[in-house]
Amino acid sequence: MTEQKTEKNQSLRNNEYYGIQSKFDQLYQKSQSGENFNSLMRTIESKENIMLAYRNIKSNKGSMTPAVDKQTIKDIEKLPQDLLLMRMRKEFKHYQPRIVRRKDIPKPNGKTRPLGIPNIWNRMVQQCILQVLEPICEAKFIENSLGFRPNRSAEQVVAKSEFYINRAKLSYVVDVDIKCFFDEVNHVKLMRQLWTLGIHDKRLLVIIRKMLKAPILLPSGKIVHPRKGTPQGGILSPLLSNVNLNELDHWIEGQWAKRDFPNIAFQTNRNGTRDFRNEVNYMKKVQSSSPFT
């Protein structure tokens, strides 16, 4: 938790150093009030946002991991600030994603998970976009969504579980794993979801769509062009995955966390714990109303 707090404080200090935190706060507030955003590229291409992206990527250990072209953050460090800004704005104006290097990472169960390693300039582009999109999307996510979000962690999940067990006398934790989730994200639906969240800057949406279609170099040497999925390892992928799951999160919260169960007689087990059988039976009746069944 100390490490997480340190990262949070450092991120906030970086934002304030470049004088852009107030802009992110405004984006969050406007998103909360339901406003749409038609000209986000102006902020994304700003000097403050680009330099903040450079600083954030430079502090990331992955910045030294080379992609297909063998370039790392060291190649960007050599550029004067004015040339860096010129190069980044050129990247946005004529954006074409470079080949993403695929690397298989071993998992504890003996299997592997695919990791995508984008070109360092593509990583800079993704970081610039992430910094601006994140406050907009964060305003629309539910409070109890704790995965792949700033200032949230697995430790908070454990703490909430312990709270419900000790204070609410609940007994079960359900662990659900969506198999190959990152590889199965539907691009068309994801773009519609971004639009629904108020992201209406068409130039930005075109860039994101191109990112999703970036060619992938497999370990075998074969190049594939994805029709679905967001590559694990991409800076923007965790945010896009939460956008994709946002509707499901809201539905689950509406069904369980915020549902007003009408005319249900709550019962108690012999040991004093709450018996949820009546609620479960009620949920079976309303399950057919779910858009996910």
N, C-alpha and C positions, 0 to 999 in steps of 0.2 A: 504493500500500500504506500510505503514511503517513496518507492521508485515511481509509482503512478502519480503521486502528488507532485514530485519533482518535475516530471514530464509536463504535467498540466501547467505548473508555474512557469516553466521555461517557454512553453508554447505561447502563453499569455504575454510574457515579457517580449518575445519576438514580435508578436502582433503590435504591441504598443510601441516598440522600438521603431517600426516602420510607419507608425501612425495610421494603421488601418483597422484597428480593433473596433473603433466607433462605426466604421462602415459595415463591418460584419454584424454588429449589434443592430444596426438599422435594417439590414437584410432579414435578420431573424424576426424583428418586430413586424415588419411589413408582411412577412410570410405568415406570421401568427394571425394577422388581421385579414388574411385571405387575398392579398394583392398578387397580381401577376407580374412577371419580370420579362421585359422585352428587349432590354439592352444591357445584358450582363457582361458582354464581351468588353465593354468599356472599362469595367472594373478589373476583369481578368487580365487585360493587357496593360494595366497601369504599372508604372514603375515600382510602386510600393508593393504590389502583389507579386510581381515577378521576382523582386529581390527577396521577399519573404519566402517564396518558393525555393529559391536558390539556397537560402540559409537552412530551411527545413530539410531539404534533400541532402545537403552537405553534412548535416548532423546525423543522418541515417547511415547505419553500417552498410546497408545495401547499395549505397552510392558508389562503392568501390567494386561492385560486381559487374563485370563487363557483359554486354549483350553481343549480338552477332558481329557488330562492327568493332568490338574490342574497346570502345570508348567508355570512360568513367567520369566521375565528377572532376577528376584532375584535368581533363581536357577543357572543361568549362572554366576552371579556376584561372587559366592562363589569359582569359579574355578581359579586357578593360570593361568597366560597367556599361559604357555607351554601346559597345559592340555586342555585349550580352543582351541588352534590351532590344537592339536592332535585330539580332538573330531570332530572339523569341517572338517578336511581333511578326517577323517574316514566317516563322513556323505556324503561327495562328492564321495568317492571311492565306497561305498556300498549304494548309495542313494535309500531309500524306503520312500515314503511320508506317514506320519501318517494320521490318520483320521482327517478331517476338521470338526469343530463344526459349524453347521448352526444356525444362530440366525435371527429372523425376526425383522427388524427395522421399526417402524411406519413412514409413509410418511405424509406430510401435507394434502394430499387429502383423508386420511382415510385408504389408502391401506398400504401394507408393502413391503419392499424390502429385499431379502435374503442377509445376510452378512456371509461370511465364515471366521472362526477364526482358522488359522493353528496352529499347535504345534510351540512352541517358537524356536526350532531347525530348523524347516522348514522355519520359518520366517528369521532366520539367513542365511540359504542357499539362499533364495530368494533375500535377501538384497545384499548378495555378488554378485549374478548374475546380479541384477539390476544395480549396480554401474559400471559394466564393459560393459553391453549391451547398457546402456542408451546413452553414447556418440556416439556409432556406429549407433544407430537408429536415434538419433537426427540429425545427418548429412544428413539423407535421408528424413526427414519430411519437409513439406512445411512451409514457414514462417508464414502463416496465420492460421495454426492449433494451437489453444491456450488452448485446454482442456487437463488436466491431464499431463502437461509437466512442467519441472523445470523452475522456474523464469517466469511463465506465469499464467494468472489468468482471472477470469470472468470480473474484472474491465477493463482489456485491451480490451475485447470484446466490452464492453459498450463504451469505449473511441474511438475505431475504428468506431463504429456505429455512434457516435456523429460527428466524423470527416466527414464521408461520407454524413451525413444529412446536416451538416452546410457548408461544403466546396464543395462537389461534387453535392449538391442539389438532392440527392437521397431521396426517400420517404418511402421505405418499409424495414422492417427487417423480414426475414422469419425464424421462429423457427421450427426446425424439430427434432422430438424425435424418436429414433429408439427403438421400444418397446422391452423390455427384452433383450437388446443387449448383455450384459455380459453373459446371459444364452444361447445365440444362436451361439456363436463363433464356427466355424467349425475347429476342431483340425487339420485335414489333411491340409486344406488350410493355416492355421496359420503357420504350420511347413514349408510349402513350401515358404511362404512369408518371414520367417526368413532366409531361405537359399538364397532367392533372394536378401536380404539385405546384403549378404556377410558373414553370420554367418554359417561357414562350419565345426565348431568343432563338430564332431559327438558325442563325449562323452557328451558335453554340451546339444546338442539337445535331447539326450536320457533322460537326467535329466529333461528337460523342459517338454517333453512328459509325463513322469511319474507324474510330478506336476499336469498337466492338468487332469490326470486320478485319482487323489487322492480321496479315498472314503470319502463320506460326511455323517455325522451323523445328521439326521433331528430332529427337536424338538419332533417329535413323538417317537423317539428312533429307527427308521428304518435307516439302512445304505444303501446308494445308490452309484453306481459307474457311474460317469458321462461319457457320450459319446460325449458331446459338452459343450461349455461354459468355461469361466474363472471366478472363484469365486470372487465376490466382497468382498473385505477385504484382499485378497492376495496382498502382496507387489508388486509382478511382474505383476499383472493383468492390472493396468492402462497402462503400457508400451506395453503389449501384445495387448491390445485393440487398441492402436494407430497404432501398426504394422498392425493389421487386417484392419483398416480403411485407411491406407496410400494410397492404390491404388485409393480408392474413393476420397480422398482429392486431389490427383494429377489430377484426371479426372475433378473434379469440377473446380479446379483452371485453368486447360487448357481450359475448356468450357467458363468460365466467366472472370476470372481475367486476363488471358494472351492471350485470343483468339483475333486474328486479323480479324475483321468482314469485309469480302471483299465486295466491291460494295454496301454498305448499306448507304442509305441517312439518316443521323441522323436528327431527328425532335425535335422541342421545343414546349412545351405546352404554352397556353396563359399566364400562370403565370410565365413563364420563366424557368420552370423546364424541364428536358430532357424527351422526350417521347421515351420509350424503345420498342414500339410495333414492329418496324421493326426488332430489334435484337431478340425479342421473337419469331417472325415468322420464322426468320432464324434458331434459335435454335431448333424449332420444326422439321425443315427439317433434321438437323444433328443428332437428338436424336437417330435415328436408329443405328448410329455408336457406341453408348455407349455400353460397355461390361456389363453394369448393367441393361439393359432393356431386 
